[in-house]
Amino acid sequence: SAVISQKPSRDICQRGTSLTIQCQVDSQVTMMFWYRQQPGQSLTLIATANQGSEATYESGFVIDKFPISRPNLTFSTLTVSNMSPEDSSIYLCSVDSGTSGGSYRNEQFFGPGTRLTVL
Amino acid sequence: AQSVSQHNHHVILSEAASLELGCNYSYGGTVNLFWYVQYPGQHLQLLLKYFSGDPLVKGIKGFEAEFIKSKFSFNLRKPSVQWSDTAEYFCAVRKGSNYKLTFGKGTLLTVNP
């Protein structure tokens, strides 16, 4: 299994500012994912980040609001831009277990999450 | 759109009681099914998974789940819960040829000693 770390673990931010969340994996992985877990809600996929290509965003999420970088096979960042209180949530990074990426036999492993509060 | 329903928001049991958490999904094709657990203060961990074959799958810590295709269900069971099973449990579904997971809203299990 992959060991995933995220920074920061939590933050309190002011409305209108931006926060960049880092995700580091202890092994090379093809596919990385960013999820949001709002209070009392399930995990919602924001985007899929593959190294060397643009992130693929899910319906309701846009690059201007959630820019993602994936500079190499062990690291990714998610920025939450121009924040509002509605962005208060837990943001989770996850990785696909396969090195070839996308196999339906793969599992996803999750990081500890970043708890964001926007005032 | 594919959806995943977990019937119970919060379940409270005493130690040694039996557990069954419901999970239903809406997608009619081939699916992969997962149960994740999140213990207090910890990250999401995979409890068990179903890809194909025997519909009764066994996971870690004595948990099992049964895939019933005709009912679009993947219920989680444990014959005798322990206080340490207190956690939030998430059911997740993936279409057979897709990498994306769709999660249910989660069930908080509280086990009283």
Interface residues (C-beta under 8 A of the other chain):
Chain A: I4 M31 G40 Q41 S42 L43 T44 L45 T48 L92 S94 D96 G101 G102 S103 Y104 R105 N106 E107 Q108 F109 F110 G111 P112 G113
Chain B: V4 N32 F34 Y36 Q42 H43 L44 Q45 L46 K49 F51 F90 R94 G96 S97 N98 Y99 K100 L101 F103 G104 K105 G106
